[in-house]
């Protein structure tokens, strides 16, 4: 399975690419470059943990981080999957709060 072969190293291009946009966002946001970078690192770490977790579909959950507050959007197959995604996000260093906007969609 392709998902199982992904690693944190696969996130490096996203971090580098995201870092390039930090300068743009710093000019258009009230967040500092450090905060923008920290938010990007948090998002990347959560996504990396989702990829490793079999009970969570990393491709169905979108992670947004703003000043350490993480919002999870998307759909999951069960409430247990939603709870696990929330727990993973809460466990990442730097996360202040997790807001779940996940929708449980039963698979028929």
Backbone bond lengths (Angstrom), bond angles and torsions (degrees), N, CA, C in turn:
res aa  C-N    CA-C-N  psi(-1)  N-CA   C-N-CA  omega(-1)  CA-C   N-CA-C  phi
1 X - - - 1.441 - - 1.524 108.90 -
2 X 1.297 118.21 136.48 1.456 122.94 -175.96 1.516 111.75 -64.06
3 X 1.326 117.01 -40.18 1.456 120.71 -176.56 1.521 111.51 -58.27
4 X 1.317 117.31 -40.74 1.452 119.57 -176.31 1.522 112.74 -69.15
5 X 1.324 117.70 -17.47 1.458 119.37 -179.34 1.523 112.75 -90.55
6 X 1.304 117.85 -5.79 1.462 120.70 178.31 1.518 109.61 -76.13
7 X 1.296 116.17 150.05 1.460 120.29 179.05 1.510 109.49 -137.61
8 X 1.310 115.69 177.17 1.458 120.23 177.99 1.520 109.79 -59.20
9 X 1.323 117.24 -31.49 1.463 120.42 178.12 1.517 111.99 -58.27
10 X 1.327 116.27 -27.67 1.456 119.99 178.38 1.519 111.45 -68.40
11 X 1.315 117.14 -18.94 1.461 121.20 179.78 1.527 112.05 -84.52
12 X 1.319 117.29 -15.60 1.464 120.42 -176.47 1.521 112.89 -56.28
13 X 1.356 119.65 -45.31 1.464 117.77 178.78 1.525 112.58 -60.23
14 X 1.331 116.49 -35.74 1.460 119.41 178.87 1.520 110.82 -66.17
15 X 1.331 116.38 -39.53 1.460 119.75 178.38 1.518 110.88 -65.31
16 X 1.330 116.40 -43.02 1.464 120.16 179.74 1.514 110.10 -65.24
17 X 1.323 116.63 -46.36 1.457 120.07 179.79 1.526 110.47 -63.52
18 X 1.325 116.51 -40.93 1.461 120.51 178.69 1.511 111.79 -64.79
19 X 1.327 116.09 -35.63 1.455 120.40 179.20 1.514 111.92 -63.75
20 X 1.324 116.41 -32.95 1.459 120.28 179.05 1.513 112.20 -67.66
21 X 1.317 116.48 -28.51 1.456 119.55 -179.62 1.524 112.18 -86.01
22 X 1.326 117.32 -9.69 1.465 120.10 -178.10 1.521 111.46 -60.10
23 X 1.320 117.35 -37.29 1.460 120.50 178.98 1.512 111.95 -62.61
24 X 1.330 116.76 -40.21 1.457 120.73 177.86 1.518 110.19 -64.07
25 X 1.338 116.65 -49.70 1.451 120.30 -177.48 1.522 112.16 -64.60
26 X 1.314 117.24 -33.19 1.464 120.03 179.96 1.515 110.56 -61.75
27 X 1.316 117.01 -33.05 1.456 120.53 179.61 1.511 113.28 -79.04
28 X 1.333 117.63 -17.66 1.458 120.83 -176.53 1.524 113.05 -116.48
29 X 1.321 117.94 5.50 1.456 121.87 -175.31 1.521 110.10 -129.76
30 X 1.329 115.68 155.52 1.459 119.54 175.70 1.523 111.34 -82.43
31 X 1.334 117.48 -4.02 1.465 121.11 176.08 1.525 110.00 -82.26
32 X 1.322 115.53 147.28 1.465 120.22 176.36 1.525 109.42 -75.86
33 X 1.323 116.13 164.48 1.460 120.67 176.56 1.527 109.76 -58.46
34 X 1.329 117.23 -39.57 1.464 121.15 178.66 1.516 112.39 -61.61
35 X 1.328 116.68 -41.41 1.466 120.97 179.48 1.521 110.58 -68.45
36 X 1.322 116.47 -41.85 1.468 120.49 178.28 1.529 109.84 -61.25
37 X 1.324 115.84 -44.21 1.464 120.45 179.21 1.521 110.99 -64.05
38 X 1.328 116.80 -44.68 1.464 121.44 178.81 1.527 111.10 -60.25
39 X 1.332 116.56 -43.25 1.465 120.60 177.90 1.531 110.83 -61.12
40 X 1.323 116.67 -40.39 1.464 120.68 178.58 1.517 112.37 -64.96
41 X 1.325 116.08 -39.50 1.470 120.55 178.21 1.528 109.94 -65.23
42 X 1.320 117.09 -43.58 1.471 121.03 178.35 1.527 110.10 -58.80
43 X 1.330 116.69 -48.24 1.464 121.27 179.82 1.526 110.91 -58.68
44 X 1.329 116.34 -45.12 1.472 120.73 -179.65 1.523 112.10 -64.22
45 X 1.325 116.94 -40.27 1.467 120.34 179.46 1.528 111.03 -65.69
46 X 1.318 116.80 -41.65 1.468 120.22 178.80 1.525 109.87 -63.67
47 X 1.329 116.89 -46.35 1.465 120.01 178.77 1.525 111.47 -59.85
48 X 1.325 117.26 -40.48 1.471 121.18 178.81 1.527 110.74 -63.34
49 X 1.332 116.69 -39.74 1.468 120.24 178.01 1.528 110.86 -67.61
50 X 1.327 117.25 -37.66 1.467 120.59 177.79 1.528 110.54 -61.94
51 X 1.329 117.09 -40.08 1.467 120.85 -179.99 1.527 110.52 -62.24
52 X 1.328 116.98 -37.01 1.469 121.14 -179.08 1.529 113.22 -75.87
53 X 1.319 117.10 -22.43 1.469 122.12 -174.15 1.531 110.75 -89.81
54 X 1.318 116.65 118.06 1.467 121.03 -177.10 1.527 112.96 -69.63
55 X 1.319 118.00 -27.74 1.466 120.23 -176.76 1.527 113.10 -83.60
56 X 1.337 116.52 -2.37 1.465 121.24 -179.31 1.524 108.41 -122.39
57 X 1.326 116.79 129.81 1.465 120.43 177.45 1.525 108.91 -88.62
58 X 1.325 115.58 102.48 1.463 121.33 -176.70 1.521 111.95 -60.31
59 X 1.319 117.05 -27.21 1.459 120.39 -175.51 1.524 112.70 -84.07
60 X 1.324 117.61 -9.45 1.462 121.24 -179.95 1.525 112.89 -104.33
61 X 1.330 116.60 -0.95 1.463 120.63 -178.32 1.522 109.45 -120.25
62 X 1.323 115.92 127.50 1.457 122.36 175.63 1.531 107.84 -100.71
63 X 1.316 116.17 134.23 1.465 121.99 -178.30 1.524 108.88 -113.47
64 X 1.317 116.50 124.47 1.464 122.34 173.96 1.521 107.97 -119.91
65 X 1.335 116.46 136.91 1.464 120.77 178.64 1.515 108.99 -127.30
66 X 1.325 115.94 130.45 1.460 122.05 178.12 1.524 107.77 -137.57
67 X 1.337 115.38 110.93 1.463 121.67 -178.93 1.528 112.62 55.70
68 X 1.320 115.42 39.09 1.458 120.43 177.45 1.514 115.06 84.06
69 X 1.327 117.28 -4.85 1.465 121.40 177.20 1.526 107.51 -93.98
70 X 1.316 116.00 119.24 1.462 122.48 -175.90 1.520 109.31 -99.31
71 X 1.332 115.91 131.80 1.457 121.42 173.86 1.518 108.07 -116.49
72 X 1.326 115.62 127.70 1.457 122.21 178.36 1.522 108.62 -103.70
73 X 1.333 116.57 125.31 1.464 123.31 178.89 1.520 108.12 -119.88
74 X 1.315 117.02 151.20 1.457 120.13 173.59 1.509 112.06 129.14
75 X 1.331 114.39 -165.89 1.458 119.35 -178.03 1.519 110.37 -125.45
76 X 1.317 114.42 147.67 1.465 122.47 178.67 1.525 108.17 -131.50
77 X 1.325 115.96 161.36 1.458 120.74 -176.22 1.510 115.75 -80.90
78 X 1.338 116.88 -16.51 1.467 119.29 -178.27 1.526 110.24 -157.60
79 X 1.322 114.93 163.45 1.462 119.18 176.34 1.522 110.19 -65.40
80 X 1.328 116.86 -32.84 1.469 120.33 177.78 1.531 110.73 -62.23
81 X 1.324 117.25 -39.43 1.470 120.86 177.38 1.526 110.70 -65.72
82 X 1.326 116.65 -40.70 1.465 120.62 177.62 1.523 110.01 -62.54
83 X 1.325 116.45 -45.67 1.464 120.57 179.69 1.521 111.31 -61.77
84 X 1.332 116.93 -39.65 1.470 120.68 179.68 1.528 110.43 -66.76
85 X 1.328 117.57 -41.43 1.467 121.32 178.38 1.529 110.51 -61.56
86 X 1.312 116.50 -42.59 1.467 121.28 178.64 1.524 109.87 -63.68
87 X 1.323 116.96 -44.34 1.470 120.97 179.86 1.527 111.27 -62.66
88 X 1.323 116.84 -41.17 1.467 120.45 178.03 1.521 109.83 -61.20
89 X 1.327 116.66 -47.57 1.468 120.51 -179.23 1.528 110.93 -61.19
90 X 1.316 117.12 -42.94 1.471 120.68 179.68 1.520 112.28 -63.39
91 X 1.330 116.73 -27.53 1.454 121.37 -177.00 1.519 115.15 -80.71
92 X 1.316 117.49 -5.78 1.466 120.54 -178.79 1.526 109.75 -84.92
93 X 1.318 115.14 132.71 1.463 121.53 -179.21 1.532 110.28 -58.78
94 X 1.324 115.43 133.49 1.459 121.44 177.93 1.515 114.04 99.00
95 X 1.332 117.05 -12.52 1.464 120.64 179.85 1.525 108.71 -76.79
96 X 1.335 115.71 124.70 1.463 121.18 179.77 1.526 111.83 -93.37
97 X 1.335 115.70 -33.77 1.461 120.80 -175.39 1.527 107.65 -159.24
98 X 1.331 116.51 149.26 1.461 121.29 175.49 1.523 108.59 -121.58
99 X 1.314 115.78 126.22 1.463 122.54 175.98 1.525 106.71 -108.77
100 X 1.315 116.23 122.20 1.461 120.04 179.98 1.519 110.47 -99.76
101 X 1.316 114.74 120.99 1.462 121.11 170.74 1.527 108.02 -117.26
102 X 1.337 114.32 32.67 1.459 120.96 -179.77 1.523 110.14 -78.29
103 X 1.309 115.80 143.15 1.452 122.61 177.49 1.521 108.41 -112.01
104 X 1.325 115.89 130.20 1.463 120.19 177.07 1.524 107.99 -87.27
105 X 1.323 114.93 120.15 1.459 121.60 -179.85 1.519 107.11 -118.32
106 X 1.327 115.76 114.36 1.467 118.40 -179.11 1.519 109.29 -72.65
107 X 1.324 114.76 135.83 1.468 120.33 179.93 1.518 108.31 -90.94
108 X 1.318 115.43 125.76 1.473 120.38 -176.63 1.498 110.78 -99.44
